[in-house]
Amino acid sequence: MKTTLLLLAGVLVGAASALAEISFKPIEYQLGDTTLEGLHVADSAVAGKRPAVLIVHQWKGLGAYEKKRAEMLAQLGYNVFAVDIYGKGVRPATPKDAGALAGKYKTDRALLRSRALAGLAVLKNHPLTDPKRVAAIGYCFGGTTVIELARAGAEVAGVVSFHGGLDSPTPDDGKKIQCRVLALHGGDDPFVAAKDLAAFAEEMRQAKVDWQLFSYGGAVHSFTDWNAGNDNSKGAAYNEKADKRSWEATKVFFAEIFR
């Protein structure tokens, strides 16, 4: 009996592996004179076009964290492209360098939008993408970026900002938003001022955007980043409850926009 059960377990594991074959493929692309390198992730065991998700990285650039999130989305059946905002091989090694590089793009929203739109074009033109069912998500710096992508008038079904900057530097740009917006915010995030939250909400209202803002009590900045430690006093820390709740909210959001 024990041998039979072990054989059965082996068969089930093998069947599960056959059903999920996640592939990872770097893709180079150009924007002007700049070479960028993103990461395509998909379940190669699934045939045909499918809904697609663009991922925008946090302030240190495309790395292991975004790769794991892309894998999680691919396991849900999405075609995923993790975009590169900074350029091939440009990966700041220290928080100081990351802050300076992220600041360069935050102060030049036109440049930030152009880099995001370039990555979106790669995803929309991918043979596995259903171009009518595309969304974008981003973390921290990437959370700011996907809001800017929406403000650029990008033709996507929705964007999800995880603990991103929610300021509203040019409120009229909200009128260009064609998609639904989900902002997932740490209720105790010290890096997002109350006035910025209020300005973001007012921009969305005035532009009549279909938007949602979830605020997670006890969560600070980077609440989805399992590498951020758990000391809220530093302003950025992982929060397991907020991480899981925000992921579930995202799945519900995708189910709604990809109908």
C-alpha positions, 0 to 999 in steps of 0.5 A: 500500500505504501509503495502504491501511494508513493507511486501515485504521489510521483505521478501527481507531481509529474502531472503538475510539472507538465501542467506548469512549465514556467519559462524565463527569457531576457528580451532586449529592445531599443528606445532611441539610443538606449538599449533596455533589457526586460524579462519575459515570463510565461507558462510554456505549457499553455497554448495561445494568446492570454491576458498579459501583465507588465511589471515595473520594478522598484528603485534598484531596477529589474532583479530577483524580486520582480522575477519572482512576482512575474513567475507568480503571475505566469502561474496564474496564466498571464503572459508577463513582461518585466520592463527595464526603465533604467537600461541594460546593465544599469542596476544601482548597488546602494540605496543612495545610488538607487535614490539618485537614479529613481529621482532622475525619472521622477523629476522627468515624467516624460522620460519615465513615461517613454520608458514605460511605454517602450516596455508596454509595446514589447508586451503588446506585440508579443505573440502570446499577448491578447492585446485587448487584455493588458494591465500593468503593475508596479512596486514603489518606484514602479508603482509611481511609474504605472500611474504615469503610464496611465496618465500618458493615455496608455491603452491598457485595461488597468494599472495597479500601484503597490506602495507607489508615490501618489503625488499629482504633479500635473492634475490635468493629466488625469483626464488622459487616463483610459483605464481603471486604477487600483492603488494599494497603499501602506496606511502608515507609509511615511514617504507618501504625504497626506496632501499627496494622497488627497491630491491623487484622489482629487485628480481621479475624481475630477477626471472621472476615472474608475479608481480604487485606493486601499489603505492597509493599517499598520503597513509602511512603505515596501510592505510587499517586499519580503527583503525589506525586513520587519522594522516599521520604524525605518519607514519601509518594511515587509507586512505579511498581511498587507502583502497577501491582502494586496495580492488578493485584491490584485487578482480580483481586479484582474478578474474584473478587467479581463472579463 
